[in-house]
Protein backbone atom coordinates (compact mmCIF):
# COMPACT_ATOMS: atom_id res chain seq x y z
CA UNK A 1 0.00 0.00 0.00
CA UNK A 2 1.43 3.40 -0.94
CA UNK A 3 2.52 5.85 1.72
CA UNK A 4 0.28 8.87 1.06
CA UNK A 5 2.26 11.02 3.48
CA UNK A 6 4.32 13.23 1.16
CA UNK A 7 6.14 16.37 2.25
CA UNK A 8 6.38 19.44 0.05
CA UNK A 9 10.16 18.96 -0.17
CA UNK A 10 9.76 15.35 -1.28
CA UNK A 11 7.18 16.34 -3.90
CA UNK A 12 9.46 19.09 -5.19
CA UNK A 13 12.37 16.64 -5.37
CA UNK A 14 10.24 14.17 -7.32
CA UNK A 15 8.97 16.81 -9.74
CA UNK A 16 12.51 18.14 -10.12
CA UNK A 17 13.72 14.69 -11.18
CA UNK A 18 10.83 14.37 -13.62
CA UNK A 19 11.73 17.76 -15.08
CA UNK A 20 15.45 16.86 -15.19
CA UNK A 21 14.65 13.63 -17.00
CA UNK A 22 12.91 15.67 -19.69
CA UNK A 23 15.67 18.28 -19.92
CA UNK A 24 18.30 15.54 -20.32
CA UNK A 25 16.15 13.81 -22.99
CA UNK A 26 15.92 10.64 -20.91
CA UNK A 27 12.21 10.02 -21.52
CA UNK A 28 12.90 6.70 -23.28
CA UNK A 29 15.86 5.83 -21.04
CA UNK A 30 15.12 2.75 -18.92
CA UNK A 31 13.99 4.01 -15.50
CA UNK A 32 16.10 1.51 -13.52
CA UNK A 33 19.25 2.85 -15.17
CA UNK A 34 18.57 6.33 -13.78
CA UNK A 35 19.61 4.97 -10.37
CA UNK A 36 22.72 3.21 -11.69
CA UNK A 37 26.26 4.41 -11.17
CA UNK A 38 26.43 6.01 -14.64
CA UNK A 39 28.33 9.32 -14.62
CA UNK A 40 26.03 12.31 -14.60
CA UNK A 41 23.06 10.46 -13.12
CA UNK A 42 24.12 10.51 -9.47
CA UNK A 43 21.52 13.19 -8.77
CA UNK A 44 18.72 10.62 -9.03
CA UNK A 45 20.04 8.25 -6.35
CA UNK A 46 21.17 11.16 -4.16
CA UNK A 47 17.73 12.80 -4.28
CA UNK A 48 15.22 10.00 -3.69
CA UNK A 49 15.20 6.19 -3.66
CA UNK A 50 14.07 4.39 -6.79
CA UNK A 51 11.23 2.69 -4.91
CA UNK A 52 9.94 5.95 -3.47
CA UNK A 53 10.13 7.59 -6.91
CA UNK A 54 8.02 4.77 -8.33
CA UNK A 55 5.57 4.99 -5.44
CA UNK A 56 5.08 8.73 -5.93
CA UNK A 57 4.81 8.27 -9.69
CA UNK A 58 2.03 5.71 -9.20
CA UNK A 59 0.07 8.17 -7.02
CA UNK A 60 0.21 11.09 -9.44
CA UNK A 61 -1.64 11.55 -12.67
CA UNK A 62 -0.68 14.08 -15.25
CA UNK A 63 -3.61 15.32 -17.25
CA UNK A 64 -3.83 15.21 -21.03
CA UNK A 65 -5.83 18.30 -21.91
CA UNK A 66 -6.90 16.81 -25.25
CA UNK A 67 -8.71 13.95 -23.48
CA UNK A 68 -10.16 15.96 -20.58
CA UNK A 69 -13.63 16.56 -22.09
CA UNK A 70 -13.90 12.89 -22.98
CA UNK A 71 -13.21 11.89 -19.33
CA UNK A 72 -15.66 14.46 -17.99
CA UNK A 73 -18.53 12.70 -19.76
CA UNK A 74 -18.53 9.82 -17.31
CA UNK A 75 -16.28 10.98 -14.49
CA UNK A 76 -17.49 13.97 -12.49
CA UNK A 77 -14.17 14.40 -10.70
CA UNK A 78 -11.96 14.06 -13.79
CA UNK A 79 -10.39 17.49 -13.18
CA UNK A 80 -9.17 16.55 -9.73
Buried (B, 14 or more C-beta within 10 A) or exposed (E): EEEEEBEEEBEEBBEEBBEBBEEEEBEEEEEEEBBEEEEEBEEBBEBBEBEBBBBBBEEEEEEEEEEEEEBEEEEEEBEE
